Amino acid sequence: MLISRIHFFLIASCLLVACKPSVEERVKPVFYPWEKYLTAQIDSLAKHPEAVHKTILLAGKKEEKQLKEMDWKQEWAMFLHADLNKPAAATSYDNLSEDGFVWYSLKANESLPVKKLYIQLDALDRPAKVEIEIEEKNFLFETHKKLHMNFADGRVQTYSIEGSQQMRWMSPTHYSLMGVLLPK
């Protein structure tokens, strides 16, 4: 009798654990699906490539180039990593959104890298303008990044990344990148 009670308890415990939803299943995305929207842009550019005019400023030196082929996933990696629909972010942001714009701001007591995500929407609720602020600090370095992306008719037209990185005991490095997608 005791053995069957133990078996019953073990089987019931296993069933309860097996039926318990994972963290990902319990925390549903609550933020604007920014990563999905940008991934769709990347997929579209992979199918229908567009040239880009890039201007890069690093340590006071300016470089300009026009590229016909681009790895957009790599180019926009910082924008993609600003996705807030992760379980760790579910309760970490204040939603300041109103009609026409989406705005999430990191709560004062939180320490995630994305400090602000602001998306101005067009009449069809597609992004028209995106601003993202990212800060990371640890014992060795401190980085600040401001990301901007402008859209027309639901498609990326321009993007920029401005930032600085400072390693402990060294002067900061400032950089900026601006990209303009060129019409065919």
N, C-alpha and C positions, 0 to 999 in steps of 0.2 A: 504494500500500500504506500509506504513512504517513497519507494522508488518510482511508482507511477506519479506521485505528486511532484517529485523532482523533475521527472520527464515532462510533465505537463507545464511546470513553471519554466523550464528551459525552452520548450517549444513556443510557449506564449511570449516569452521575452524576445526570442528570435523573430517572431512575427511582428511584434511591435517595433523592433529596430528596423526590420526590413521595410515596413510600411511608412516609417518616418521620412518625410520629404527632406531632401538635401537642402543646404543653405541656399543654393542657387534656385531651387524650386520654391522655397518659402519667400525669398526676396525677389519680387517681380520688378522689372525695370519701371522706375517711376519718373525718369527724366526724359527729356526730348531725345529721340533716337539719333543723336548726332553721328555716331560711328557708322550706323547703317546708311545714313544719307551720304556721308562722305565716301564710304565704300562703293556705293552705287555710282558716284561721280568717277571714282578710280576705274571701275569696270567699264564705264562708258568711254573714258579716255583710252583705255586699252584696246577697245574695239574700233574707235574712231580717233586716232592720234591727232593731237594738235601741237604745234610748235609753241615754245615758251621763250620769252626774253627774260633772262635772269640778271640781276644786279646783286653783287655780293660785296659788302664792306667788312673788312676784317683788319684790325690793328691799323686803321688809317689808310689801307690800300683798297682800291676799288677795282673790281673785275666785272666785266659785262660779257655775256655770251648769249647766243641764240641756239637753242637746241630743238631738233626735230623729233627726237625720241627721248622719253623720260620714264624712269621707274617711279610712277606717281605714288605708289605705296611707300616707298622709301622717302620720297620728297616730302610727303605729308605725314610722316610717321608721328611727329609731335602733335599734329592735329588729331590723329587717330587715337593716340594715347590719352587724350583729354576726355575720353568717354567716361561719363559718370555712372553708367548703368552697370555697376559692379556691386556685389554684396557689401563691400567695405564702405561704399559711399551712400548707401541707402538712407541713412539718417544724418549724414554729415553736412548737408547743405540746406540753406534757407532758400525757399522758392519765392522769388520776388517778381515772378512773371505776371504779365497783364496781357490784354488783347494786343496782338501785333508784335510782341516780343517775349522771348524766353530768357530768364535771367536766374542763374543759380549762383549763390555766394557761399563760400565755406564758412561754417559756423566758427565763432571765435575760439572755442575750446577744441577744435579739430586740427589735425596736422597732416592732411593730405596735400599732395603737390598742386592740384588744380585749385586755385583760389577763386576764380571767377569764370563763368561761362555765360556769355551774352550772345543771343541770336535774335537779330531783327528779322521778322518774317514779312514776306510779300503778301499780296492779296490771296494767293493760293496756299498760304501757310508753308511756303518753302523758305529756306534761308535766303536773305538778301544781304546780310552783313553778319559776320561772326567775329567776336573778340574773346580771346582766352588769355588768362593770366596764370602763369605757373611759377612757383617758387619751391626750391628744394634747398635744404640746409643740412649739413652734417659736420662732423668734426674736421673733415679735410677741405670741403668746398661749399660754396653758396652760389646758386644760379637763379637768375630771374629771366623769364621769357614772356614776351607779349606776342601773341599770334593774331593775325587778322586775315580775313578772307572775305572777298566781295563777290557777289553773284549777280547775274542778270538772266532773267527768264529761267531760273532754277539751275544755272550752270556757273561754275567758277570762272571768274574773269581775272581777278588778281588775288595774290596772297603775299603775306609778309611775315617775317619772324625777326623780332628785335630782341636782343638779349645781352646778358653779361654773365660771366663766370669768374669767380674769384677763388683761387686756391689759397688756402691759409698761408700766410707769410709772403704772398706775392701780390702784385698789383692786378686789378681786374682786367679781363679781356672783354671788349665790347664787339658785337657783331650784328650785322643785319643782312637780310636776304629779302629781295622783292622779286616776285615772278608775275609776269603778265602773259596770259594765254593769248596767242595771236590768232586772229580769224583766218580761216582758210582762204 
